[in-house]
């Protein structure tokens, strides 16, 4: 997993969650970033939001990943 993907994932998070995820191991960050990329790729609702606001779609996908993780 590239550092860029983890960086993009962290940037999509709100500051509180960014800090919490940033404190996790690199392996855990990469796992969450991969889940975030899958969320962006496969969720049809995010496709529409992405057309209107890519940052909003990325933030929504990041929030969904953390909610599934119980954050």
C-alpha positions as a printed NumPy array, in Angstrom:
array([[  0.   ,   0.   ,   0.   ],
       [  1.449,   3.333,  -0.884],
       [  2.084,   6.033,   1.66 ],
       [ -0.023,   8.316,  -0.517],
       [ -3.152,   6.223,   0.082],
       [ -2.68 ,   6.333,   3.843],
       [ -2.027,  10.062,   3.641],
       [ -5.168,  10.647,   1.594],
       [ -7.186,   8.558,   4.047],
       [ -5.832,  10.49 ,   7.019],
       [ -6.555,  13.781,   5.256],
       [-10.181,  12.71 ,   4.717],
       [-10.702,  12.229,   8.456],
       [-11.752,  14.923,  10.891],
       [ -8.887,  16.075,  13.161],
       [ -9.915,  13.962,  16.153],
       [-10.101,  10.732,  14.165],
       [ -6.984,  11.658,  12.18 ],
       [ -4.998,  11.788,  15.415],
       [ -6.469,   8.515,  16.692],
       [ -5.739,   6.664,  13.458],
       [ -2.325,   8.329,  13.189],
       [ -1.43 ,   6.842,  16.566],
       [ -2.115,   3.309,  15.315],
       [  0.464,   0.992,  13.773],
       [  1.402,   1.467,  10.154],
       [ -0.134,  -1.912,   9.323],
       [ -3.469,  -0.867,  10.861],
       [ -3.39 ,   2.455,   8.994],
       [ -2.803,   0.607,   5.724],
       [ -5.651,  -1.808,   6.449],
       [ -8.063,   1.062,   7.133],
       [ -6.866,   2.947,   4.047],
       [ -7.492,  -0.141,   1.904],
       [-11.016,  -0.449,   3.321],
       [-11.53 ,   3.255,   2.579],
       [-10.46 ,   2.797,  -1.038],
       [-12.874,  -0.138,  -1.43 ],
       [-15.655,   1.994,   0.038],
       [-14.941,   4.746,  -2.476],
       [-14.743,   2.319,  -5.365],
       [-17.845,   0.236,  -4.732],
       [-20.418,   2.512,  -3.08 ],
       [-22.778,   3.921,  -5.71 ],
       [-24.059,   6.67 ,  -3.418],
       [-20.548,   8.028,  -3.075],
       [-20.206,   8.171,  -6.87 ],
       [-22.863,  10.874,  -6.998],
       [-21.356,  12.766,  -4.09 ],
       [-17.919,  12.45 ,  -5.69 ],
       [-19.195,  14.26 ,  -8.775],
       [-20.391,  17.131,  -6.6  ],
       [-17.556,  17.224,  -4.071],
       [-14.695,  14.727,  -4.118],
       [-13.468,  15.782,  -0.638],
       [-16.955,  15.251,   0.809],
       [-17.152,  11.774,  -0.733],
       [-13.744,  10.878,   0.67 ],
       [-14.717,  12.16 ,   4.121],
       [-18.001,  10.232,   4.054],
       [-16.216,   7.021,   3.042],
       [-13.624,   7.502,   5.796],
       [-16.369,   8.01 ,   8.369],
       [-18.142,   4.839,   7.22 ],
       [-14.955,   2.793,   7.535],
       [-14.387,   4.022,  11.086],
       [-18.022,   3.385,  12.036],
       [-17.724,  -0.214,  10.836],
       [-14.561,  -0.511,  12.926],
       [-16.468,   0.677,  15.996],
       [-14.666,   3.998,  16.295]])
